[in-house]
Amino acid sequence: MSLFSRRARRYWSAEAHRRNVENQVRMAPSTLTELGRYGVTSQSELKLEFFFYTDTTAKAASLAVDLTQLGYQVQYGLAATDNGQAVVTGWTTPMPMSKENVVAWTRQMCNLGFDHDCEFDGWGTTPEQ
C-alpha cells in the first residue's frame, strides 16, 4: 500500500496483462504443433502444468484457492530465485488438446491470474501421461 493511498500496489498492470494474453494466445498453437510431433492430437486429453508469478504469497495463496476449486493440483510459495517473487504451480485435470480448447483455457488462466494480481507465465505438458 502507498503511504498516501489506501490502494495496494499492483504487481501486474492492465497493459502488461493485455500484452501477456496476446503473447500466450499466440504461442499456444505453436506448442500444440510441436506436441503433434510426439503423437498428440486434438482428441488427446492431457494434464497441463501451469506457472504464475506475483509479488506476495498472500496473492499466490488467493489464486491457489481458485485454481484448487477448478479441481487442479496446486502448490505455491516463494520462487527459487532470490527476487522476492511468489510462484504458483500445478497441474490441471486432463483436457482435450484442440487449439480452441487450449487457447480458451490459456485466456482463462491469464484473466484469472490478473484477477489475483498474478502473471500467468505459461504452461507445459508431457505427451506420455
N, C-alpha and C positions, 0 to 999 in steps of 0.2 A: 504494500500500500504506500502511496505517496504521502509525504508529510502534509501536503496541502489538499489532498483529495481523499475521499473515502473509497474510491475505486481501486481495486487491486491492479497492479501492473500486469499486462498481458505478456505472455511468453510468445504467443503466435498471433501475428496480426492478420487482419482480414485479407490484405493484399498478398501476404506470404501464403496464406491458405489457398487463395484463388490460383496462384501460380503452382502450388503443390498439387492441387486437384488436376489441373491441366497436365502437368508432368506425369503424375501417376496413371491417369487415364490413357495417356499416350503410350506409356511403357507396357501396360498390361497385354495388349495384343502381341507385342514382340516377345514377351515372356512366354505367352501361350504357344507361339510359333516354335520357340526353342524347345518347349516341353513336348511338342508334337514330334520332334526328332527322337524322343525317347518313348514313343508309343502312346502319349496322352492325346485323347480325342475330346471332342465337345461332350461326349457321353460319359467320359471318365469322371469319377467322383473322388476328389482328393481333399484332404485337410490342408489348409494354408497356414503357414507360420506368419505372424504379423509383428510389427515393431512400431512403437510410438516413443517419442521423447517429449519431455516437458521440464519445467524448472523446479517443481516441488513434488515431494512424494504424496502430498495431500491431493494434488491434481491427478497424479498417476493412480492413486487408490480410488478416486471417484470414477475415473474411466474404467478401471478394472471391474468395478461393480456392474456397470452397464454391459461390459463385454461378457462377464460371467452370466448375466441374465439372458444373453443370447445363446448360452449353452457352451461357450468357449472355455478352454483351459487357459488360465491367465496367471501370470506372475508379474510383480512389479517391485521396484527398489531403486537404489542408486545405480547409475550407469557405471560400468567398469572404468571408464575414463575419469580423470580427476578434474572434471569441469563443473561439478555440482548438478549435473542433469539427472533426472529420474527417467527410468525406462520401463515400458510396459511391453511384455512379450507374451506370446501364447500361440495356441493352435485353434483353428475353427473346427466345427463339425464338418464332415465330408460334404462337398458341394460340387455340382456339375461344372466342368471346366469349359463351358461355352463362353465365347467372347462377351456376349450380352450379360451373362450372369456375373462373370468376373469383373467386368467394368462397373456394373451396378454395385457390386459388393465393395469395390475399391472406392467409389464415390461415397458410399455409406460410411466406410471407415474414415475417410478424410473428414467428412462432416461430423461424425461422432467425436473424433479427436478434437476438432475445432470447438465443439460444444463444451469440452472439458479443458480447453486451452492446451492441447497436446498436438504435436506434429505427427501425422501418420507418415512413417518413414519407409513404408513398403511392405512387401510380402515375398515369401518364397515357399517352395514345397519340394517334395521328393516324389518322383514318379512311382517308386516301389513302396506302396503303403499296404 
